[in-house]
Amino acid sequence: MKAEAYILGLFTFEDEDEENIVFKNFELDTINANIEKHLGFKRTIQDSKWVTYHFTNKEILQSSTCKITEAEMGYYHHRVIFRFIIDGDKINTELRDIRENLKAFAQNVIQNSIIEPNRSFKFKDFDIYQLLIIHEGIKISTKKEDPVFSNDTTTMAFDITEPRKISPFGRKYNIRISIPSTIIYSKFGVSDDFLKAMINSIYQYCLYEKKELNKHKRISDIGEGQLVKLWHHIIDTMGGRTLDKNLAKVSHTNYVVAVIALAIGAVAFDLEKVFANWKLFASGFKNFANLIFSIIH
């Protein structure tokens, strides 16, 4: 099994209420030089505005069965994003421990390698939230869950069908939103467009909302109020409404029926031609075989 874990971070700066913090290019370069020095890893310049750092230490997880195969961090201005690729047979059963390990690692890096070396740029604090994508693969048989005592009733959970450009079959995701993280379960991951939309939604409805609330009273974790807003946004704009799911089911059913009807019609229309052509082919093959036989002998 494979999983992608993203830790999204948003910085708070001193005197941010009085003035907007906007870094110039040379300031961003200095900030990244400080990060590079304290991390001990060379930065990688992207085609975008992000500057990334690839971690060589794969022992971030305290797990005997799950391993991190890729680990990197991207920084730009007010945002930092960690990306981890995880392999293992027991990702689901160890998910809580994985989440806590990654959280502690990210907090340590942000505090000691970004905030502390850049106090002169008024870095003050940060908030983080996790997004996890679990690649479940194709299941030959699925056990029907109890409709009441199931994973979908433990928190805000719902299915989404994302339309695809060419295929009539959409990508189906199961999304679970909770205070520690949002988890997406899918067969092979999510599309790039969906991933970008999810990341920006979390920033907009969770991290920026929490940052605004922190101006009045410091809150340790993302609150249920922010999660409900995120829930409504995803359902309203990303295909999670019951109507959207029903339309996807109807479209899928109509496509299957149309293909079957077309196949039946084509076979019924050309049935006599098929038999006639088969007889012609069989006769020709027989003549060819007799010719080869006569040449050999």
Beta strands, then each sheet from edge to edge (+ up, - down):
strand 1: 2-13
strand 2: 43-45
strand 3: 51-54
strand 4: 67-76
strand 5: 79-87
strand 6: 123-135
strand 7: 156-162
strand 8: 171-177
strand 9: 181-186
sheet 1: 2+ 3- 4+ 5- 1+ 6- 9- 8+ 7-
end
